[in-house]
Amino acid sequence: MIADELLVGLTRIAVTGTVVVAASLAAERVGPLVGGVVVSLPVLAGPGYVFLALTASDEFVAETALASLAVMTASAAFLTAYVIAAPRMAAFPAILIAYLAWCVAAGLVSTLTFTWWSALAANLAALAVGRMLARPPALSRLTEVRPPTGLDLLVRALISGTLLAIVVAISGGVGPRATGILMVMPVTFTSLAWIMHRRYGGAVAAATMAASLIGMLGLVAALLGVHLMAKPLGAWWALVMALGLSLAVSALIVVTSWRRCP
């Protein structure tokens, strides 16, 4: 029994870590503009909801998605704070300031009760404010791509995979609200921000995270879809449709961004 649970946990870590590493590598190679959108895809929450659907009811998945949708406003606060701080300071203090902003926003959100429409409205407002406040240098591509080390990749995989395995394992005990909040912690954003900041500088990292602000709309759409469709259609169909919705929104953002580039 213990061996089976350990195998399940290790599988979750491996699958999630692989997905997050693949997405972050792609984000580095395509440059700040598109990379910010790529890393905003549900690369951490997606596997998390798949594993959650294996053990939880459709209703639990739907309520968890609503909690995740509401707390995405805190991710907007994280990205906004980081984009403002990154060009002015080193990676660690910039990320620390961003996490402080996330904690304050997530703490506030956790005290409120949301419906799907109020959570959506809060996200759109947070993204609009973030776009107004966070104005990094305009960078559409990297002049030089520096391959990450094996240690970089291992650390990214272990951090994201372990966190997700823990969240899914404790979900039954902490309830859908806490599970939803933990499911969308800005782990992927942190990983990419740290690597980009250390390797290319604060301006490039800030440009990438600024692109993630608009790219978040894809994840917001996915979470909204899971919440609305999990109970009437079942969690699995809801997840499939939410993934398609996220990809469609993200593709539209990328195409629109490319057309605006000189």
TIPANU-783173 format. One record per residue (C-alpha): residue number from 0; residue in three letters; x, y, z. Coordinates in steps of 0.25 Angstrom, whole numbers. Layout:
num NUM | residuo Ala | X X | Y Y | Z Z
...
//
This chain:
num 0 | residuo Met | X 0 | Y 0 | Z 0
num 1 | residuo Ile | X 11 | Y 10 | Z 4
num 2 | residuo Ala | X 19 | Y 6 | Z -8
num 3 | residuo Asp | X 7 | Y 8 | Z -17
num 4 | residuo Glu | X 5 | Y 22 | Z -11
num 5 | residuo Leu | X 20 | Y 25 | Z -13
num 6 | residuo Leu | X 19 | Y 21 | Z -27
num 7 | residuo Val | X 7 | Y 30 | Z -30
num 8 | residuo Gly | X 14 | Y 42 | Z -23
num 9 | residuo Leu | X 27 | Y 40 | Z -31
num 10 | residuo Thr | X 19 | Y 39 | Z -44
num 11 | residuo Arg | X 12 | Y 52 | Z -41
num 12 | residuo Ile | X 25 | Y 59 | Z -38
num 13 | residuo Ala | X 31 | Y 53 | Z -51
num 14 | residuo Val | X 20 | Y 57 | Z -60
num 15 | residuo Thr | X 18 | Y 71 | Z -55
num 16 | residuo Gly | X 33 | Y 73 | Z -54
num 17 | residuo Thr | X 34 | Y 69 | Z -69
num 18 | residuo Val | X 23 | Y 78 | Z -73
num 19 | residuo Val | X 28 | Y 90 | Z -66
num 20 | residuo Val | X 42 | Y 89 | Z -71
num 21 | residuo Ala | X 37 | Y 87 | Z -85
num 22 | residuo Ala | X 29 | Y 99 | Z -85
num 23 | residuo Ser | X 40 | Y 108 | Z -78
num 24 | residuo Leu | X 50 | Y 103 | Z -88
num 25 | residuo Ala | X 40 | Y 107 | Z -100
num 26 | residuo Ala | X 38 | Y 120 | Z -93
num 27 | residuo Glu | X 53 | Y 123 | Z -93
num 28 | residuo Arg | X 55 | Y 119 | Z -107
num 29 | residuo Val | X 44 | Y 128 | Z -113
num 30 | residuo Gly | X 47 | Y 140 | Z -106
num 31 | residuo Pro | X 40 | Y 149 | Z -96
num 32 | residuo Leu | X 28 | Y 153 | Z -104
num 33 | residuo Val | X 23 | Y 139 | Z -107
num 34 | residuo Gly | X 30 | Y 132 | Z -96
num 35 | residuo Gly | X 22 | Y 140 | Z -86
num 36 | residuo Val | X 9 | Y 134 | Z -92
num 37 | residuo Val | X 15 | Y 120 | Z -93
num 38 | residuo Val | X 18 | Y 120 | Z -78
num 39 | residuo Ser | X 4 | Y 125 | Z -75
num 40 | residuo Leu | X -2 | Y 112 | Z -81
num 41 | residuo Pro | X -7 | Y 103 | Z -70
num 42 | residuo Val | X 6 | Y 95 | Z -69
num 43 | residuo Leu | X 5 | Y 93 | Z -54
num 44 | residuo Ala | X -10 | Y 95 | Z -51
num 45 | residuo Gly | X -13 | Y 85 | Z -63
num 46 | residuo Pro | X -6 | Y 73 | Z -58
num 47 | residuo Gly | X -11 | Y 77 | Z -44
num 48 | residuo Tyr | X -25 | Y 76 | Z -48
num 49 | residuo Val | X -23 | Y 63 | Z -56
num 50 | residuo Phe | X -18 | Y 57 | Z -43
num 51 | residuo Leu | X -29 | Y 63 | Z -35
num 52 | residuo Ala | X -40 | Y 58 | Z -44
num 53 | residuo Leu | X -34 | Y 44 | Z -42
num 54 | residuo Thr | X -38 | Y 44 | Z -27
num 55 | residuo Ala | X -48 | Y 55 | Z -25
num 56 | residuo Ser | X -63 | Y 57 | Z -29
num 57 | residuo Asp | X -67 | Y 66 | Z -40
num 58 | residuo Glu | X -73 | Y 76 | Z -30
num 59 | residuo Phe | X -60 | Y 77 | Z -23
num 60 | residuo Val | X -52 | Y 79 | Z -36
num 61 | residuo Ala | X -62 | Y 90 | Z -40
num 62 | residuo Glu | X -61 | Y 97 | Z -26
num 63 | residuo Thr | X -46 | Y 96 | Z -26
num 64 | residuo Ala | X -46 | Y 103 | Z -40
num 65 | residuo Leu | X -54 | Y 114 | Z -35
num 66 | residuo Ala | X -44 | Y 116 | Z -24
num 67 | residuo Ser | X -33 | Y 116 | Z -33
num 68 | residuo Leu | X -40 | Y 126 | Z -43
num 69 | residuo Ala | X -42 | Y 136 | Z -31
num 70 | residuo Val | X -27 | Y 135 | Z -26
num 71 | residuo Met | X -22 | Y 137 | Z -40
num 72 | residuo Thr | X -24 | Y 152 | Z -37
num 73 | residuo Ala | X -12 | Y 149 | Z -27
num 74 | residuo Ser | X -4 | Y 144 | Z -39
num 75 | residuo Ala | X -6 | Y 157 | Z -46
num 76 | residuo Ala | X -1 | Y 164 | Z -33
num 77 | residuo Phe | X 11 | Y 155 | Z -33
num 78 | residuo Leu | X 14 | Y 158 | Z -48
num 79 | residuo Thr | X 12 | Y 173 | Z -47
num 80 | residuo Ala | X 21 | Y 175 | Z -35
num 81 | residuo Tyr | X 32 | Y 167 | Z -41
num 82 | residuo Val | X 31 | Y 174 | Z -54
num 83 | residuo Ile | X 33 | Y 187 | Z -47
num 84 | residuo Ala | X 44 | Y 182 | Z -38
num 85 | residuo Ala | X 52 | Y 174 | Z -47
num 86 | residuo Pro | X 59 | Y 185 | Z -55
num 87 | residuo Arg | X 63 | Y 192 | Z -43
num 88 | residuo Met | X 69 | Y 180 | Z -34
num 89 | residuo Ala | X 75 | Y 166 | Z -34
num 90 | residuo Ala | X 66 | Y 154 | Z -36
num 91 | residuo Phe | X 64 | Y 150 | Z -21
num 92 | residuo Pro | X 59 | Y 163 | Z -16
num 93 | residuo Ala | X 50 | Y 165 | Z -28
num 94 | residuo Ile | X 44 | Y 151 | Z -26
num 95 | residuo Leu | X 43 | Y 153 | Z -11
num 96 | residuo Ile | X 35 | Y 166 | Z -14
num 97 | residuo Ala | X 26 | Y 159 | Z -24
num 98 | residuo Tyr | X 23 | Y 148 | Z -14
num 99 | residuo Leu | X 19 | Y 158 | Z -3
num 100 | residuo Ala | X 10 | Y 164 | Z -13
num 101 | residuo Trp | X 4 | Y 150 | Z -16
num 102 | residuo Cys | X 2 | Y 147 | Z -1
num 103 | residuo Val | X -5 | Y 160 | Z 2
num 104 | residuo Ala | X -14 | Y 158 | Z -10
num 105 | residuo Ala | X -17 | Y 143 | Z -8
num 106 | residuo Gly | X -20 | Y 146 | Z 7
num 107 | residuo Leu | X -30 | Y 156 | Z 3
num 108 | residuo Val | X -36 | Y 147 | Z -7
num 109 | residuo Ser | X -37 | Y 136 | Z 3
num 110 | residuo Thr | X -46 | Y 144 | Z 12
num 111 | residuo Leu | X -56 | Y 147 | Z 1
num 112 | residuo Thr | X -67 | Y 139 | Z -6
num 113 | residuo Phe | X -67 | Y 139 | Z -21
num 114 | residuo Thr | X -77 | Y 134 | Z -32
num 115 | residuo Trp | X -71 | Y 131 | Z -45
num 116 | residuo Trp | X -75 | Y 145 | Z -51
num 117 | residuo Ser | X -69 | Y 153 | Z -39
num 118 | residuo Ala | X -56 | Y 145 | Z -40
num 119 | residuo Leu | X -55 | Y 147 | Z -55
num 120 | residuo Ala | X -58 | Y 162 | Z -53
num 121 | residuo Ala | X -47 | Y 163 | Z -42
num 122 | residuo Asn | X -37 | Y 156 | Z -51
num 123 | residuo Leu | X -40 | Y 165 | Z -63
num 124 | residuo Ala | X -39 | Y 177 | Z -54
num 125 | residuo Ala | X -26 | Y 172 | Z -48
num 126 | residuo Leu | X -20 | Y 170 | Z -61
num 127 | residuo Ala | X -24 | Y 183 | Z -66
num 128 | residuo Val | X -17 | Y 190 | Z -54
num 129 | residuo Gly | X -5 | Y 181 | Z -56
num 130 | residuo Arg | X -4 | Y 185 | Z -71
num 131 | residuo Met | X -5 | Y 200 | Z -67
num 132 | residuo Leu | X 6 | Y 199 | Z -56
num 133 | residuo Ala | X 15 | Y 189 | Z -62
num 134 | residuo Arg | X 22 | Y 195 | Z -74
num 135 | residuo Pro | X 36 | Y 188 | Z -76
num 136 | residuo Pro | X 45 | Y 191 | Z -88
num 137 | residuo Ala | X 39 | Y 186 | Z -101
num 138 | residuo Leu | X 47 | Y 173 | Z -105
num 139 | residuo Ser | X 41 | Y 163 | Z -115
num 140 | residuo Arg | X 53 | Y 154 | Z -116
num 141 | residuo Leu | X 66 | Y 150 | Z -109
num 142 | residuo Thr | X 79 | Y 153 | Z -116
num 143 | residuo Glu | X 86 | Y 141 | Z -110
num 144 | residuo Val | X 80 | Y 128 | Z -105
num 145 | residuo Arg | X 88 | Y 122 | Z -94
num 146 | residuo Pro | X 85 | Y 107 | Z -91
num 147 | residuo Pro | X 81 | Y 104 | Z -77
num 148 | residuo Thr | X 89 | Y 94 | Z -69
num 149 | residuo Gly | X 85 | Y 81 | Z -64
num 150 | residuo Leu | X 84 | Y 86 | Z -50
num 151 | residuo Asp | X 75 | Y 97 | Z -55
num 152 | residuo Leu | X 65 | Y 87 | Z -61
num 153 | residuo Leu | X 66 | Y 77 | Z -49
num 154 | residuo Val | X 62 | Y 89 | Z -39
num 155 | residuo Arg | X 51 | Y 93 | Z -47
num 156 | residuo Ala | X 45 | Y 79 | Z -48
num 157 | residuo Leu | X 47 | Y 76 | Z -34
num 158 | residuo Ile | X 41 | Y 89 | Z -28
num 159 | residuo Ser | X 28 | Y 89 | Z -37
num 160 | residuo Gly | X 26 | Y 74 | Z -37
num 161 | residuo Thr | X 28 | Y 72 | Z -22
num 162 | residuo Leu | X 18 | Y 84 | Z -19
num 163 | residuo Leu | X 8 | Y 79 | Z -28
num 164 | residuo Ala | X 9 | Y 65 | Z -22
num 165 | residuo Ile | X 7 | Y 70 | Z -8
num 166 | residuo Val | X -5 | Y 79 | Z -12
num 167 | residuo Val | X -12 | Y 67 | Z -18
num 168 | residuo Ala | X -9 | Y 58 | Z -6
num 169 | residuo Ile | X -15 | Y 67 | Z 4
num 170 | residuo Ser | X -26 | Y 73 | Z -4
num 171 | residuo Gly | X -37 | Y 64 | Z 3
num 172 | residuo Gly | X -33 | Y 69 | Z 16
num 173 | residuo Val | X -32 | Y 84 | Z 13
num 174 | residuo Gly | X -44 | Y 86 | Z 4
num 175 | residuo Pro | X -46 | Y 92 | Z -9
num 176 | residuo Arg | X -43 | Y 106 | Z -6
num 177 | residuo Ala | X -29 | Y 103 | Z 0
num 178 | residuo Thr | X -26 | Y 93 | Z -11
num 179 | residuo Gly | X -30 | Y 103 | Z -22
num 180 | residuo Ile | X -21 | Y 114 | Z -16
num 181 | residuo Leu | X -9 | Y 105 | Z -15
num 182 | residuo Met | X -12 | Y 99 | Z -29
num 183 | residuo Val | X -8 | Y 112 | Z -36
num 184 | residuo Met | X 3 | Y 117 | Z -27
num 185 | residuo Pro | X 13 | Y 125 | Z -36
num 186 | residuo Val | X 23 | Y 114 | Z -37
num 187 | residuo Thr | X 25 | Y 113 | Z -52
num 188 | residuo Phe | X 26 | Y 129 | Z -52
num 189 | residuo Thr | X 36 | Y 128 | Z -41
num 190 | residuo Ser | X 44 | Y 118 | Z -48
num 191 | residuo Leu | X 45 | Y 125 | Z -61
num 192 | residuo Ala | X 47 | Y 139 | Z -55
num 193 | residuo Trp | X 59 | Y 134 | Z -47
num 194 | residuo Ile | X 65 | Y 127 | Z -59
num 195 | residuo Met | X 63 | Y 139 | Z -68
num 196 | residuo His | X 67 | Y 149 | Z -58
num 197 | residuo Arg | X 80 | Y 142 | Z -55
num 198 | residuo Arg | X 83 | Y 139 | Z -69
num 199 | residuo Tyr | X 79 | Y 151 | Z -77
num 200 | residuo Gly | X 76 | Y 162 | Z -67
num 201 | residuo Gly | X 64 | Y 169 | Z -60
num 202 | residuo Ala | X 60 | Y 176 | Z -73
num 203 | residuo Val | X 58 | Y 163 | Z -81
num 204 | residuo Ala | X 51 | Y 156 | Z -69
num 205 | residuo Ala | X 42 | Y 167 | Z -67
num 206 | residuo Ala | X 38 | Y 167 | Z -82
num 207 | residuo Thr | X 35 | Y 152 | Z -81
num 208 | residuo Met | X 26 | Y 154 | Z -68
num 209 | residuo Ala | X 19 | Y 166 | Z -74
num 210 | residuo Ala | X 15 | Y 157 | Z -86
num 211 | residuo Ser | X 10 | Y 147 | Z -76
num 212 | residuo Leu | X 0 | Y 157 | Z -70
num 213 | residuo Ile | X -8 | Y 157 | Z -83
num 214 | residuo Gly | X -4 | Y 142 | Z -85
num 215 | residuo Met | X -12 | Y 139 | Z -72
num 216 | residuo Leu | X -25 | Y 141 | Z -80
num 217 | residuo Gly | X -23 | Y 127 | Z -85
num 218 | residuo Leu | X -22 | Y 121 | Z -71
num 219 | residuo Val | X -33 | Y 129 | Z -66
num 220 | residuo Ala | X -42 | Y 124 | Z -78
num 221 | residuo Ala | X -38 | Y 109 | Z -74
num 222 | residuo Leu | X -41 | Y 111 | Z -60
num 223 | residuo Leu | X -54 | Y 117 | Z -63
num 224 | residuo Gly | X -57 | Y 106 | Z -73
num 225 | residuo Val | X -54 | Y 95 | Z -62
num 226 | residuo His | X -63 | Y 102 | Z -52
num 227 | residuo Leu | X -75 | Y 103 | Z -61
num 228 | residuo Met | X -74 | Y 90 | Z -68
num 229 | residuo Ala | X -69 | Y 80 | Z -58
num 230 | residuo Lys | X -82 | Y 77 | Z -51
num 231 | residuo Pro | X -91 | Y 76 | Z -64
num 232 | residuo Leu | X -81 | Y 69 | Z -73
num 233 | residuo Gly | X -72 | Y 62 | Z -63
num 234 | residuo Ala | X -58 | Y 66 | Z -59
num 235 | residuo Trp | X -51 | Y 59 | Z -70
num 236 | residuo Trp | X -59 | Y 66 | Z -81
num 237 | residuo Ala | X -58 | Y 79 | Z -74
num 238 | residuo Leu | X -42 | Y 78 | Z -74
num 239 | residuo Val | X -41 | Y 74 | Z -89
num 240 | residuo Met | X -50 | Y 86 | Z -93
num 241 | residuo Ala | X -43 | Y 95 | Z -83
num 242 | residuo Leu | X -29 | Y 92 | Z -89
num 243 | residuo Gly | X -35 | Y 94 | Z -103
num 244 | residuo Leu | X -40 | Y 108 | Z -98
num 245 | residuo Ser | X -27 | Y 112 | Z -92
num 246 | residuo Leu | X -19 | Y 108 | Z -105
num 247 | residuo Ala | X -29 | Y 116 | Z -114
num 248 | residuo Val | X -28 | Y 128 | Z -105
num 249 | residuo Ser | X -13 | Y 127 | Z -104
num 250 | residuo Ala | X -12 | Y 126 | Z -119
num 251 | residuo Leu | X -20 | Y 138 | Z -121
num 252 | residuo Ile | X -12 | Y 146 | Z -112
num 253 | residuo Val | X 1 | Y 141 | Z -119
num 254 | residuo Val | X -4 | Y 144 | Z -133
num 255 | residuo Thr | X -9 | Y 158 | Z -128
num 256 | residuo Ser | X 5 | Y 161 | Z -122
num 257 | residuo Trp | X 12 | Y 157 | Z -134
num 258 | residuo Arg | X 4 | Y 166 | Z -143
num 259 | residuo Arg | X 7 | Y 178 | Z -134
num 260 | residuo Cys | X 22 | Y 175 | Z -134
num 261 | residuo Pro | X 30 | Y 184 | Z -144
//
